[in-house]
């Protein structure tokens, strides 16, 4: 839930706002008891299951209250479609859907919030209505909120705060926000949790988990572990209900990403925070998706979308600690041009091997290495190690080649939504299992892309992501990425110059790309024990290139002396000329890269030449050229006039 909103009126005006509160049921009032609150602080499906197994009437009552209105709503849609009134009744149905999700509670409100960011999935009428779920949920009675503040902070809010609005500024799925002022003068947002929240959500999760268990046991086509995905989601929801945990998340987020250019994280006031009350810095700004307000304030929305995407990439791929709920209400465009992140209740962590696996998968995807991509899905635990990848590789090729267009390197053609939809079809057909952690990553990226599409309908996530990925691949010394870079640049003993061109060209589009760092790291790696394989491959490539150039020069010279025209060049000659073209283009890319200075390379050349590895490389190149020359001399001079039978290699007798 966001704790900062569009520019708000002064407190004196806020106090006059009439807010209609929804009544609190006896069920919700009972759930405020300490028995549930203290024992269910963390999500434990066993404890919750044990509690509700003896309350079957409560479970069945809730199940009916969920599915009955859903069935009625679906029948209304069917009726409209049957009688040709689908368009006419769309606005009315959209309102009904919003009210239905609101009535069903926090878990279903969050589903609606996710849908509200997808203009490519939801019709505009529904989209507009679901957007109201971000921060226009009916509030609960003021006296209950103030009682929670008193219980959590030890005194009446009128004594704790210098000022506090007499009514909530806004309400959302898990709580509501008041605007206040500390006695030290700071303006703050005071978030107070809804009553009965823990038990209500626990019951919904118990029902949802039971349904997922039944579906897995009944429908063998379902290979994903729906129960694990539900447990992952439930764990995050329970963490989100602990405001002390949210405060710690906010501070960790600020430490990791707060120094990123134009990212702002509000301050937490710990003396005024408890498990059900959170006091944080008040932020003035507008929703990033409110284009009218954004333009009225002279804010560059496209730039802030770029900032948000780059920050999300660092969350997922640098540190692995990411914001799992970046809906429009949680991303605020500040008047000073910064992007403020809000609501740190739902966060998640990506492990190191998962982060490197995602990076490798993106690299293999961009370069159409579907064999490598299939292996990445094994590493990422979508496929078991014993899975036969043979039929999966061409399936990947069909999906991604169609989405990427005709260009092998044009990442701007990638459509994340299209890829996700088509990949779902492949996952259904083959034995994929979606890991629980991936569901939150997908939700985060899809939501972020939905926000970006509102600002720029032509926005493509991968076109913004690949410069960062290319930079990481060239600068990260992690063994996993070094191995991935090696696989990317070498195939069947040949150096793939076009891949290096693509990497360098994309990496220079990243603001943090340091070319001098890349050159220094590349030299250090090549001259280390770990770079032995690449040194050997480069030596072979250099030998082939120099031999081809030598042959080309000799052929041209001979043809000129004989007064003939060189018609068919030797394949090695063509390859050498192509390599020269690649090197020229790479030099051009380097010269156009920010921060490139050839003078910085000169001082390290003597150090490189004195290295034993460099001398060994030189000897290998010299030896390779000598072998090539000797073989060519024997073939073209000594054997030129020898009869064909004599030129054949001798057959050794069998022994």
Order of alpha helices (4+ residues) and beta strands (2+ residues): alpha-alpha-alpha-alpha-alpha-alpha-alpha-alpha-alpha-alpha-beta-beta-beta-beta-alpha-alpha-alpha-beta-beta-beta-alpha-alpha-beta-beta-beta-beta-alpha-alpha-alpha-alpha-alpha-alpha-alpha-beta-beta-alpha-alpha-alpha-alpha-alpha-alpha-alpha
